[in-house]
C-alpha cells in the first residue's frame, strides 16, 4: 500500500481504508473511465495498471497531464470538485477500486489523521504537475524524457514495482509523446540518444537502467518534489 510507505497508519485506520471500497472493477486498456464535465459520485483508486489524466484539443491533439501508478487515487480531487475539467483514461488493462464520496465524507468526519493523509496525496499531485510544467516549458526533449523515466522509477519503486535494474512500462512512444508535448519522432530520437549514451534502454515494455546517476544528471532530477521520505501529518 502506497499510503503505508509514506505514513504510519494504525490497524484501525487500515480497516477504515478497506471499508471505503464499494466495488473493484476491471477496466480495458484505452478506455476513458471519467469524462470531463460529468457529475462524479465516487473517486477511483488504481490497484493495477497505468492510468492518465488528459485533455484534448478540437483537432485531436492530446496532452497527458499526469500518469498514475498502482496505489494512486486518480481523482481524489473529484470529492470536492464533483466534476473534472479533464478526462481519466486507462492506458493499460487496469483494476480499480471505486470509493463513494459519501464514504469519503464519513472518513473525513471520523478519521482526521487519514483525512490529512489524503490531503497530502492531493498536494503531491500538485507537486508532480508543477514539475511536468517545468519540463514542458524549459527542458529540452532528451532531458524531458530522462526526467519522466526517473520520476516513474521513483514512484514505482515506492510500491515495489521497480529496482536498480529497471521496471516494466507498457506505454508506447506515442503515449510518451503525449506526456511530454513532443512527437513520436522526437521520442524515438531522444530514446536513441539516451541509449547511445549508455544510460537507459526502452524496449519490449521494459525500461532497462544502465547508469541511473547519469540519467539523473541529464534530467537534472531531484526527487524532492515526490516527497518520498516518511511523512507524519
Backbone as CSV, one residue per row, in Angstrom:
resi,resn,N_x,N_y,N_z,CA_x,CA_y,CA_z,C_x,C_y,C_z
1,UNK,0.850,-1.195,0.000,0.000,0.000,0.000,0.884,1.242,0.000
2,UNK,0.650,2.154,-0.963,1.464,3.355,-1.050,1.338,4.212,0.199
3,UNK,0.139,4.250,0.789,-0.086,5.068,1.977,0.857,4.663,3.090
4,UNK,1.026,3.342,3.296,1.882,2.852,4.377,3.352,3.156,4.104
5,UNK,3.732,3.298,2.839,5.125,3.583,2.501,5.548,4.968,2.975
6,UNK,4.604,5.894,3.052,4.940,7.264,3.442,4.476,7.634,4.852
7,UNK,3.428,6.964,5.336,2.786,7.388,6.577,2.606,6.194,7.517
8,UNK,2.597,6.491,8.804,2.271,5.473,9.799,0.755,5.433,9.963
9,UNK,0.169,4.244,9.790,-1.269,4.108,9.997,-1.529,2.941,10.941
10,UNK,-2.572,3.063,11.706,-2.924,2.040,12.692,-3.749,0.938,12.020
11,UNK,-3.852,-0.236,12.659,-4.738,-1.279,12.128,-6.169,-0.792,11.952
12,UNK,-6.641,0.042,12.881,-7.999,0.580,12.769,-8.128,1.453,11.517
13,UNK,-7.114,2.262,11.257,-7.149,3.129,10.077,-7.070,2.305,8.789
14,UNK,-6.268,1.239,8.810,-6.200,0.384,7.631,-7.555,-0.264,7.351
15,UNK,-8.239,-0.673,8.400,-9.586,-1.234,8.219,-10.531,-0.191,7.641
16,UNK,-10.395,1.051,8.097,-11.249,2.131,7.591,-10.990,2.383,6.107
17,UNK,-9.736,2.253,5.688,-9.400,2.432,4.278,-10.037,1.332,3.441
18,UNK,-9.938,0.097,3.895,-10.543,-1.018,3.162,-12.063,-0.865,3.085
19,UNK,-12.650,-0.309,4.133,-14.104,-0.145,4.167,-14.594,0.928,3.200
20,UNK,-13.687,1.745,2.694,-14.079,2.773,1.733,-14.558,2.173,0.412
21,UNK,-14.043,1.009,0.065,-14.239,0.463,-1.285,-15.639,-0.133,-1.437
22,UNK,-16.351,0.325,-2.459,-17.663,-0.226,-2.762,-17.555,-1.425,-3.690
23,UNK,-16.696,-1.312,-4.712,-16.512,-2.418,-5.654,-15.159,-2.285,-6.338
24,UNK,-14.686,-3.414,-6.856,-13.460,-3.458,-7.646,-13.858,-3.785,-9.071
25,UNK,-13.301,-3.041,-10.021,-13.719,-3.151,-11.408,-12.509,-3.308,-12.326
26,UNK,-12.650,-4.116,-13.355,-11.638,-4.245,-14.398,-11.937,-3.223,-15.492
27,UNK,-10.887,-2.540,-15.961,-11.044,-1.521,-16.997,-10.139,-1.879,-18.169
28,UNK,-10.686,-2.068,-19.373,-9.852,-2.405,-20.528,-8.897,-1.265,-20.889
29,UNK,-7.803,-1.603,-21.521,-6.850,-0.600,-21.989,-7.518,0.352,-22.964
30,UNK,-7.084,1.598,-22.930,-7.546,2.663,-23.831,-9.008,3.021,-23.604
31,UNK,-9.484,2.792,-22.391,-10.847,3.152,-22.030,-10.837,4.440,-21.219
32,UNK,-11.634,5.409,-21.633,-11.801,6.630,-20.838,-12.817,6.345,-19.743
33,UNK,-12.340,6.326,-18.520,-13.167,5.948,-17.377,-14.038,7.106,-16.905
34,UNK,-13.480,8.305,-16.942,-14.195,9.502,-16.500,-14.041,10.569,-17.566
35,UNK,-15.139,11.169,-17.972,-15.131,12.222,-18.986,-15.245,13.588,-18.325
36,UNK,-14.524,14.542,-18.855,-14.564,15.899,-18.329,-16.000,16.409,-18.299
37,UNK,-16.360,17.040,-17.187,-17.657,17.686,-17.074,-18.768,16.834,-16.493
38,UNK,-18.597,15.528,-16.477,-19.681,14.694,-15.969,-19.699,14.698,-14.439
39,UNK,-20.890,14.583,-13.893,-21.050,14.567,-12.438,-20.461,13.277,-11.876
40,UNK,-19.689,13.382,-10.819,-18.996,12.225,-10.253,-19.451,12.039,-8.805
41,UNK,-19.750,10.789,-8.466,-20.206,10.472,-7.107,-19.245,9.529,-6.385
42,UNK,-18.129,9.195,-7.017,-17.134,8.341,-6.365,-15.748,8.746,-6.845
43,UNK,-14.748,8.373,-6.098,-13.359,8.537,-6.517,-12.775,7.158,-6.809
44,UNK,-11.704,7.141,-7.592,-11.159,5.892,-8.116,-9.722,5.696,-7.659
45,UNK,-9.457,4.539,-7.031,-8.089,4.172,-6.664,-7.582,3.123,-7.641
46,UNK,-6.392,3.345,-8.169,-5.791,2.414,-9.117,-5.082,1.295,-8.351
47,UNK,-5.467,0.068,-8.627,-4.861,-1.100,-7.978,-3.794,-1.753,-8.846
48,UNK,-4.070,-1.873,-10.141,-3.116,-2.463,-11.087,-3.214,-1.718,-12.409
49,UNK,-2.063,-1.592,-13.108,-2.049,-0.965,-14.413,-1.564,0.471,-14.373
50,UNK,-1.704,1.145,-15.509,-1.322,2.549,-15.642,-2.506,3.345,-16.168
51,UNK,-2.757,4.489,-15.551,-3.818,5.381,-15.998,-3.240,6.779,-16.182
52,UNK,-4.025,7.654,-16.803,-3.556,9.018,-17.010,-4.713,9.996,-16.941
53,UNK,-4.360,11.255,-16.701,-5.276,12.366,-16.883,-4.904,13.020,-18.213
54,UNK,-5.890,13.427,-18.981,-5.558,14.066,-20.261,-6.610,15.080,-20.661
55,UNK,-6.178,15.983,-21.558,-7.078,16.947,-22.168,-6.822,16.914,-23.678
56,UNK,-7.885,17.177,-24.452,-7.804,17.157,-25.913,-8.080,18.532,-26.486
57,UNK,-7.500,18.783,-27.657,-7.900,19.919,-28.478,-8.889,19.440,-29.531
58,UNK,-9.577,20.374,-30.158,-10.582,20.007,-31.144,-9.986,19.278,-32.342
59,UNK,-8.712,19.542,-32.649,-8.089,18.884,-33.796,-7.588,17.480,-33.458
60,UNK,-7.857,17.019,-32.230,-7.485,15.659,-31.859,-6.173,15.538,-31.112
61,UNK,-5.417,16.625,-30.985,-4.160,16.544,-30.240,-4.461,16.358,-28.752
62,UNK,-3.691,15.485,-28.142,-3.912,15.137,-26.735,-2.686,15.491,-25.904
63,UNK,-2.945,16.034,-24.724,-1.879,16.262,-23.754,-2.189,15.461,-22.504
64,UNK,-1.305,14.521,-22.171,-1.414,13.797,-20.908,-0.830,14.685,-19.820
65,UNK,-1.617,14.907,-18.760,-1.226,15.834,-17.707,-0.575,15.150,-16.511
66,UNK,-0.814,13.853,-16.361,-0.161,13.099,-15.293,-0.383,11.613,-15.527
67,UNK,0.607,10.821,-15.164,0.484,9.365,-15.174,0.189,8.887,-13.756
68,UNK,-0.599,7.820,-13.668,-0.914,7.249,-12.361,-0.465,5.798,-12.307
69,UNK,0.133,5.444,-11.168,0.666,4.098,-10.942,-0.145,3.450,-9.824
70,UNK,-0.048,2.123,-9.660,-0.813,1.451,-8.605,-0.611,2.096,-7.237
71,UNK,-1.732,2.253,-6.524,-1.715,2.910,-5.229,-2.207,4.334,-5.275
72,UNK,-2.284,4.915,-6.490,-2.742,6.295,-6.627,-4.265,6.388,-6.613
73,UNK,-4.785,7.414,-5.957,-6.142,7.878,-6.207,-6.059,8.744,-7.463
74,UNK,-6.724,8.334,-8.538,-6.580,9.078,-9.790,-7.435,10.331,-9.819
75,UNK,-8.416,10.430,-8.941,-9.314,11.586,-8.972,-9.858,11.898,-7.582
76,UNK,-8.998,11.861,-6.584,-9.468,12.177,-5.237,-10.010,13.603,-5.173
77,UNK,-9.473,14.486,-6.025,-9.941,15.871,-6.050,-11.399,15.983,-6.492
78,UNK,-11.945,14.928,-7.123,-13.362,14.969,-7.509,-14.277,14.948,-6.288
79,UNK,-13.748,14.521,-5.134,-14.545,14.517,-3.901,-15.052,15.927,-3.580
80,UNK,-14.187,16.922,-3.789,-14.609,18.297,-3.512,-15.091,19.025,-4.768
81,UNK,-14.553,18.661,-5.934,-14.930,19.356,-7.170,-16.244,18.850,-7.767
82,UNK,-16.528,17.556,-7.583,-17.750,16.890,-8.084,-17.771,16.703,-9.601
83,UNK,-16.923,17.337,-10.316,-16.722,17.081,-11.748,-15.274,17.438,-12.051
84,UNK,-14.761,16.930,-13.154,-13.373,17.197,-13.531,-13.319,18.025,-14.809
85,UNK,-12.257,18.796,-14.951,-12.030,19.568,-16.169,-11.180,18.792,-17.165
86,UNK,-10.924,17.512,-16.864,-10.088,16.676,-17.713,-10.651,15.255,-17.702
87,UNK,-10.102,14.410,-18.560,-10.531,13.022,-18.668,-9.553,12.109,-17.919
88,UNK,-10.060,10.938,-17.511,-9.230,9.897,-16.896,-9.311,8.651,-17.779
89,UNK,-8.151,8.143,-18.197,-8.127,7.008,-19.121,-7.190,5.914,-18.622
90,UNK,-7.586,4.666,-18.860,-6.702,3.520,-18.623,-5.791,3.367,-19.831
91,UNK,-4.494,3.450,-19.628,-3.538,3.265,-20.724,-3.256,1.789,-20.968
92,UNK,-3.374,0.993,-19.914,-3.177,-0.454,-19.991,-4.402,-1.101,-19.347
93,UNK,-4.552,-2.423,-19.436,-5.619,-3.052,-18.643,-5.422,-2.715,-17.171
94,UNK,-6.480,-2.268,-16.527,-6.382,-1.789,-15.144,-7.405,-2.466,-14.252
95,UNK,-7.091,-2.496,-12.979,-8.035,-2.899,-11.945,-8.153,-1.731,-10.985
96,UNK,-9.383,-1.269,-10.733,-9.586,-0.089,-9.906,-10.579,-0.381,-8.791
97,UNK,-10.467,0.380,-7.718,-11.419,0.327,-6.614,-12.217,1.618,-6.612
98,UNK,-13.539,1.494,-6.541,-14.416,2.657,-6.523,-14.787,3.003,-5.086
99,UNK,-14.600,4.275,-4.740,-14.834,4.751,-3.380,-15.913,5.833,-3.424
100,UNK,-17.138,5.529,-2.968,-18.208,6.529,-2.995,-17.858,7.763,-2.164
101,UNK,-18.300,8.907,-2.653,-17.991,10.149,-1.944,-18.646,10.213,-0.575
102,UNK,-19.789,9.546,-0.387,-20.393,9.592,0.947,-19.528,8.843,1.965
103,UNK,-18.796,7.816,1.508,-17.883,7.122,2.423,-16.660,7.992,2.727
104,UNK,-16.186,8.732,1.713,-15.094,9.672,1.971,-15.542,10.765,2.935
105,UNK,-16.791,11.196,2.790,-17.334,12.201,3.709,-17.304,11.681,5.144
106,UNK,-17.730,10.434,5.330,-17.714,9.843,6.671,-16.290,9.714,7.200
107,UNK,-15.356,9.376,6.309,-13.957,9.260,6.717,-13.436,10.592,7.234
108,UNK,-13.751,11.679,6.531,-13.258,12.985,6.966,-13.828,13.381,8.320
109,UNK,-14.998,12.875,8.642,-15.632,13.221,9.913,-15.138,12.350,11.069
110,UNK,-14.714,11.126,10.758,-14.368,10.172,11.817,-12.880,9.880,11.942
111,UNK,-12.101,10.190,10.902,-10.668,9.853,10.914,-9.847,11.054,10.430
112,UNK,-9.614,12.024,11.311,-8.882,13.226,10.885,-7.469,12.941,10.387
113,UNK,-6.803,11.930,10.953,-5.444,11.622,10.503,-5.457,11.123,9.059
114,UNK,-6.386,10.228,8.733,-6.492,9.752,7.354,-6.899,10.882,6.421
115,UNK,-7.724,11.789,6.898,-8.099,12.950,6.096,-6.864,13.757,5.725
116,UNK,-5.976,13.962,6.684,-4.745,14.713,6.398,-3.856,13.945,5.437
117,UNK,-3.817,12.623,5.544,-3.015,11.808,4.624,-3.530,11.955,3.199
118,UNK,-4.846,11.917,3.010,-5.383,12.049,1.661,-5.258,13.480,1.146
119,UNK,-5.269,14.435,2.043,-4.982,15.815,1.640,-3.541,15.898,1.142
120,UNK,-2.632,15.220,1.842,-1.241,15.155,1.391,-1.172,14.624,-0.040
121,UNK,-1.953,13.599,-0.360,-1.870,12.993,-1.693,-2.303,13.968,-2.785
122,UNK,-3.294,14.823,-2.499,-3.691,15.814,-3.499,-2.619,16.895,-3.638
123,UNK,-1.948,17.224,-2.539,-0.833,18.166,-2.623,0.322,17.571,-3.428
124,UNK,0.540,16.268,-3.283,1.578,15.594,-4.055,1.253,15.641,-5.553
125,UNK,-0.008,15.427,-5.899,-0.409,15.562,-7.298,-0.028,16.935,-7.840
126,UNK,-0.280,17.970,-7.045,0.034,19.330,-7.482,1.536,19.511,-7.683
127,UNK,2.342,18.898,-6.815,3.797,18.993,-6.952,4.262,18.322,-8.242
128,UNK,3.674,17.187,-8.568,4.024,16.494,-9.814,3.625,17.340,-11.016
129,UNK,2.441,17.960,-10.956,2.011,18.840,-12.048,3.000,19.988,-12.253
130,UNK,3.496,20.575,-11.170,4.444,21.687,-11.303,5.732,21.229,-11.969
131,UNK,6.190,20.008,-11.642,7.418,19.502,-12.257,7.198,19.229,-13.738
132,UNK,6.014,18.708,-14.096,5.702,18.491,-15.509,5.644,19.825,-16.252
133,UNK,5.108,20.854,-15.604,5.045,22.172,-16.231,6.444,22.692,-16.518
134,UNK,7.368,22.496,-15.591,8.756,22.897,-15.803,9.347,22.151,-16.989
135,UNK,9.090,20.838,-17.065,9.604,20.056,-18.191,9.057,20.575,-19.516
136,UNK,7.744,20.769,-19.567,7.121,21.202,-20.814,7.601,22.579,-21.249
137,UNK,7.884,23.437,-20.264,8.249,24.806,-20.599,9.725,25.044,-20.808
138,UNK,10.595,24.258,-20.120,12.010,24.622,-20.109,12.991,23.500,-20.460
139,UNK,12.649,22.249,-20.236,13.605,21.182,-20.529,13.573,20.829,-22.010
140,UNK,14.728,20.451,-22.551,14.742,20.011,-23.932,14.212,18.584,-24.023
141,UNK,14.082,18.066,-25.244,13.414,16.780,-25.447,14.097,15.649,-24.684
142,UNK,15.429,15.588,-24.748,16.154,14.491,-24.108,16.027,14.564,-22.587
143,UNK,16.241,15.744,-22.018,16.157,15.867,-20.557,14.718,15.701,-20.080
144,UNK,13.742,16.108,-20.896,12.329,15.937,-20.570,11.999,14.450,-20.445
145,UNK,12.461,13.666,-21.414,12.217,12.225,-21.390,12.968,11.569,-20.239
146,UNK,14.214,11.957,-20.046,15.006,11.392,-18.950,14.345,11.666,-17.610
147,UNK,13.792,12.857,-17.455,13.150,13.216,-16.184,11.927,12.345,-15.933
148,UNK,11.111,12.120,-16.961,9.929,11.279,-16.788,10.323,9.851,-16.421
149,UNK,11.354,9.318,-17.054,11.799,7.959,-16.747,12.320,7.868,-15.306
150,UNK,12.999,8.915,-14.843,13.455,8.940,-13.448,12.274,9.035,-12.484
151,UNK,11.308,9.876,-12.821,10.125,10.017,-11.963,9.390,8.692,-11.816
152,UNK,9.156,8.019,-12.931,8.428,6.760,-12.882,9.196,5.706,-12.097
153,UNK,10.509,5.709,-12.231,11.307,4.760,-11.449,11.096,4.987,-9.959
154,UNK,11.138,6.239,-9.522,10.969,6.549,-8.100,9.576,6.175,-7.612
155,UNK,8.569,6.504,-8.391,7.187,6.242,-7.962,6.872,4.749,-7.963
156,UNK,7.375,4.015,-8.955,7.132,2.576,-8.998,7.940,1.840,-7.934
157,UNK,9.144,2.327,-7.647,9.953,1.698,-6.596,9.256,1.808,-5.246
158,UNK,8.522,2.887,-5.022,7.822,3.093,-3.761,6.792,1.995,-3.503
159,UNK,6.230,1.437,-4.578,5.226,0.377,-4.427,5.784,-0.984,-4.858
160,UNK,7.113,-1.110,-4.872,7.751,-2.393,-5.123,7.705,-2.868,-6.561
161,UNK,7.587,-1.939,-7.518,7.468,-2.324,-8.919,8.655,-1.868,-9.758
162,UNK,9.739,-1.453,-9.113,10.959,-1.060,-9.810,12.145,-1.360,-8.922
163,UNK,13.288,-1.631,-9.548,14.516,-1.832,-8.794,15.657,-1.159,-9.547
164,UNK,16.882,-1.406,-9.116,18.034,-0.732,-9.729,18.196,-1.093,-11.201
165,UNK,17.688,-2.258,-11.594,17.838,-2.697,-12.983,16.815,-2.049,-13.918
166,UNK,15.659,-1.637,-13.380,14.649,-1.018,-14.233,13.237,-1.351,-13.801
167,UNK,12.314,-1.283,-14.736,10.896,-1.517,-14.442,10.129,-1.744,-15.731
168,UNK,8.962,-2.364,-15.586,8.062,-2.562,-16.711,7.331,-1.266,-17.005
169,UNK,7.167,-0.940,-18.287,6.448,0.270,-18.672,5.711,-0.022,-19.975
170,UNK,4.431,-0.386,-19.839,3.648,-0.783,-21.005,3.021,0.429,-21.691
171,UNK,3.895,1.355,-22.089,3.475,2.535,-22.842,4.126,2.525,-24.210
172,UNK,3.477,3.168,-25.153,4.037,3.303,-26.498,4.823,4.612,-26.580
173,UNK,5.585,4.749,-27.654,6.283,6.012,-27.868,5.293,7.145,-28.099
174,UNK,4.129,6.829,-28.654,3.086,7.850,-28.816,2.559,8.310,-27.463
175,UNK,2.412,7.372,-26.514,1.999,7.747,-25.163,3.014,8.702,-24.544
176,UNK,4.293,8.364,-24.664,5.336,9.223,-24.112,5.318,10.591,-24.775
177,UNK,5.056,10.621,-26.082,4.974,11.893,-26.801,3.854,12.756,-26.242
178,UNK,2.718,12.132,-25.920,1.584,12.893,-25.391,1.829,13.342,-23.955
179,UNK,2.682,12.655,-23.228,3.071,13.108,-21.890,3.994,14.320,-21.966
180,UNK,4.858,14.338,-22.964,5.963,15.283,-22.980,5.801,16.410,-23.984
181,UNK,4.665,16.477,-24.672,4.453,17.541,-25.638,5.389,17.468,-26.825
182,UNK,5.736,16.244,-27.218,6.651,16.013,-28.332,5.975,15.142,-29.381
183,UNK,6.637,14.916,-30.491,6.142,13.986,-31.494,6.772,12.619,-31.254
184,UNK,6.160,11.546,-31.760,6.798,10.231,-31.649,8.188,10.197,-32.266
185,UNK,8.398,10.978,-33.305,9.732,11.042,-33.924,10.742,11.601,-32.930
186,UNK,10.364,12.663,-32.208,11.248,13.230,-31.188,11.525,12.207,-30.086
187,UNK,10.511,11.462,-29.684,10.692,10.450,-28.639,11.670,9.382,-29.106
188,UNK,11.497,8.907,-30.324,12.393,7.887,-30.865,13.826,8.379,-30.895
189,UNK,14.004,9.610,-31.347,15.352,10.184,-31.428,15.952,10.359,-30.032
190,UNK,15.128,10.796,-29.083,15.629,11.015,-27.723,15.985,9.695,-27.046
191,UNK,15.163,8.673,-27.261,15.483,7.352,-26.714,16.799,6.831,-27.284
192,UNK,17.008,7.066,-28.562,18.254,6.621,-29.176,19.452,7.336,-28.561
193,UNK,19.322,8.642,-28.310,20.417,9.387,-27.699,20.718,8.876,-26.296
194,UNK,19.689,8.589,-25.530,19.900,8.070,-24.177,20.520,6.676,-24.207
195,UNK,20.090,5.878,-25.189,20.645,4.527,-25.317,22.110,4.587,-25.733
196,UNK,22.419,5.423,-26.725,23.792,5.518,-27.219,24.738,6.114,-26.189
197,UNK,24.175,6.892,-25.260,24.989,7.442,-24.174,25.201,6.429,-23.053
198,UNK,24.604,5.235,-23.199,24.784,4.180,-22.202,24.002,4.400,-20.922
199,UNK,22.882,5.142,-21.018,22.124,5.485,-19.823,20.922,4.584,-19.597
200,UNK,20.131,4.351,-20.630,18.887,3.612,-20.470,18.458,3.039,-21.806
201,UNK,17.749,1.910,-21.758,17.148,1.311,-22.948,15.674,1.071,-22.666
202,UNK,14.818,1.429,-23.634,13.387,1.178,-23.518,12.965,0.333,-24.709
203,UNK,12.625,-0.937,-24.426,12.196,-1.834,-25.482,11.367,-2.948,-24.863
204,UNK,10.439,-3.464,-25.661,9.576,-4.564,-25.223,8.925,-4.274,-23.870
205,UNK,8.443,-3.028,-23.714,7.742,-2.596,-22.493,8.612,-2.703,-21.245
206,UNK,9.917,-2.570,-21.401,10.837,-2.664,-20.276,11.827,-1.506,-20.323
207,UNK,11.926,-0.772,-19.211,12.948,0.259,-19.062,14.142,-0.383,-18.369
208,UNK,15.266,-0.482,-19.080,16.488,-1.062,-18.527,17.446,0.067,-18.178
209,UNK,17.760,0.185,-16.893,18.614,1.265,-16.417,20.073,0.815,-16.420
210,UNK,20.910,1.532,-17.144,22.335,1.195,-17.235,23.195,2.132,-16.385
211,UNK,22.767,3.384,-16.258,23.532,4.376,-15.500,22.533,5.369,-14.913
212,UNK,22.004,5.025,-13.733,20.969,5.858,-13.135,21.504,7.231,-12.775
213,UNK,22.704,7.292,-12.270,23.279,8.591,-11.906,23.424,9.468,-13.150
214,UNK,23.860,8.853,-14.251,23.999,9.606,-15.483,22.657,10.085,-16.005
215,UNK,21.637,9.228,-15.913,20.301,9.606,-16.373,19.759,10.760,-15.527
216,UNK,19.965,10.683,-14.220,19.522,11.779,-13.353,20.265,13.066,-13.671
217,UNK,21.527,12.939,-14.050,22.293,14.125,-14.415,21.742,14.808,-15.650
218,UNK,21.414,14.018,-16.668,20.823,14.570,-17.891,19.496,15.254,-17.587
219,UNK,18.712,14.645,-16.696,17.387,15.169,-16.362,17.427,16.315,-15.354
220,UNK,18.576,16.496,-14.677,18.630,17.380,-13.501,17.526,16.967,-12.524
221,UNK,17.464,15.663,-12.279,16.374,15.094,-11.493,16.663,15.190,-10.012
222,UNK,15.759,15.846,-9.291,15.803,15.924,-7.837,14.482,15.341,-7.333
223,UNK,14.513,14.181,-6.674,13.265,13.537,-6.262,12.533,14.238,-5.130
224,UNK,13.029,15.389,-4.678,12.401,16.071,-3.547,10.936,16.377,-3.808
225,UNK,10.565,16.633,-5.079,9.178,17.001,-5.384,8.220,15.828,-5.182
226,UNK,8.747,14.606,-5.056,7.907,13.433,-4.842,7.698,13.127,-3.359
227,UNK,8.388,13.823,-2.475,8.194,13.652,-1.028,8.201,12.165,-0.655
228,UNK,9.302,11.483,-1.008,9.376,10.040,-0.840,9.644,9.623,0.612
229,UNK,10.188,10.517,1.395,10.526,10.177,2.770,9.245,10.014,3.585
230,UNK,9.288,9.186,4.649,8.106,9.059,5.514,7.679,10.411,6.061
231,UNK,6.380,10.653,6.054,5.846,11.953,6.465,4.766,11.743,7.526
232,UNK,4.835,12.467,8.619,3.777,12.463,9.611,2.929,13.712,9.436
233,UNK,1.628,13.534,9.292,0.746,14.682,9.060,-0.331,14.743,10.141
